[in-house]
């Protein structure tokens, strides 16, 4: 098996496009017949997915594995931080919630997590010909250098070729690249092999002699200028990217309630990318009875999200819209908020709360976290597939009728609540739900669309420069995973 030097993309800023480019590179190299895998040591995101073996990783790395045509695994993202408060994140290690590490102060976590990161990295380097590594935030965050387990420390451990990515659409890209490079230590700069200008639009002549200017000062070439590419790929954790389609021409208008700690927005991508559907984030109080449906997404902190709804007045608008006959749809934490009460005997989210009372269910929060891929019967149709991620255990009262089998969903008049994420990726289910709202389109196979999109963005974003990144991996002393773990 040919082994190639790992390729690592780091950003000058968050949202520079690292995840998108890593996804494009994974599919591009997979299409060349190379056995490639993604890796991101640590990620902070409430957008998570469940692997086939029931482990939890970020949606971005899950998508990158699909782009690489391999099964997603927890070792591709060994540490996941899920914000559940202004100063607190739940820590997921190798796909499982880690209460002890969650309770450990941030700066004390590095010695607890680095061996996990290193072992995961080396196991992928051993099993695959090429590993595409994604950094987090920016390596120029010198205040985080001592606790770094995701940026330059990973690059040095992997002996990776590093490419710094700047979002040129923001402005100041050359300053971002130069400043980031100068913030690195000399041994770290030696690993930087190129700069990437991402999200470029307009006349290339506008770049002038900027790239030559940058290379003169750093000795590093700009290896690619990537155009702004509209795409269907899931965003890592950015509801702003959902945007708003022109609502006046839409057959169906759907409000997506964007409360704090909302999670897994990308599971609604199959809806928003259907022609004639407008999916619009709602962050502040407004009349909601003008919409055809209202979605309450999942939440990493259901109680905090519910308090926001009550404080902002959005709770009252949801209840009013429900009484006007608007379809109300809650997923996971959103479903729990629609119920009668949220019981919290362990004080996980601040104690018991009354919920919105639109669905005759009651939820109790428990320490054990359920993470599982599921295929269950949808009572108005055939089987549907999705995944569970939740701490709550929900019991239905007599007014809530089963919507999904096995206690995974209920319906009460025009209110539906489900535990199963990704339901709208099921073509027949999406067709049924949108048709109920008055949509006259034909739902497309989302899995096929997404797979075709991987190929499209790989051709647009990686062709012409990615091949030059491939280098035979330098011979290094082989270390067994057991010897690595003994350090």
VENHUCOR-V758225 format. One record per helix or strand. SS is the DSSP state (H for helix, E for strand). FROM is the first residue (numbers start at 1). TO is the last residue. Records with the same first field share a line. If there is no record, write none. Layout:
SS = FROM-TO, FROM-TO
This chain:
E = 4-4, 7-11, 36-39, 42-44, 48-50, 56-58, 79-85, 88-93, 96-97, 130-138, 161-167, 192-200, 222-227, 252-257, 262-263, 277-282, 293-296, 298-299, 327-331, 341-343, 353-354, 361-378, 383-396, 401-404, 409-412, 415-418, 421-421, 472-472
H = 18-31, 59-67, 74-77, 99-102, 106-108, 110-127, 142-147, 152-158, 168-170, 173-183, 186-189, 204-207, 210-218, 239-242, 265-272, 302-312, 314-323, 333-338, 423-425, 427-436, 446-461, 466-469, 481-485
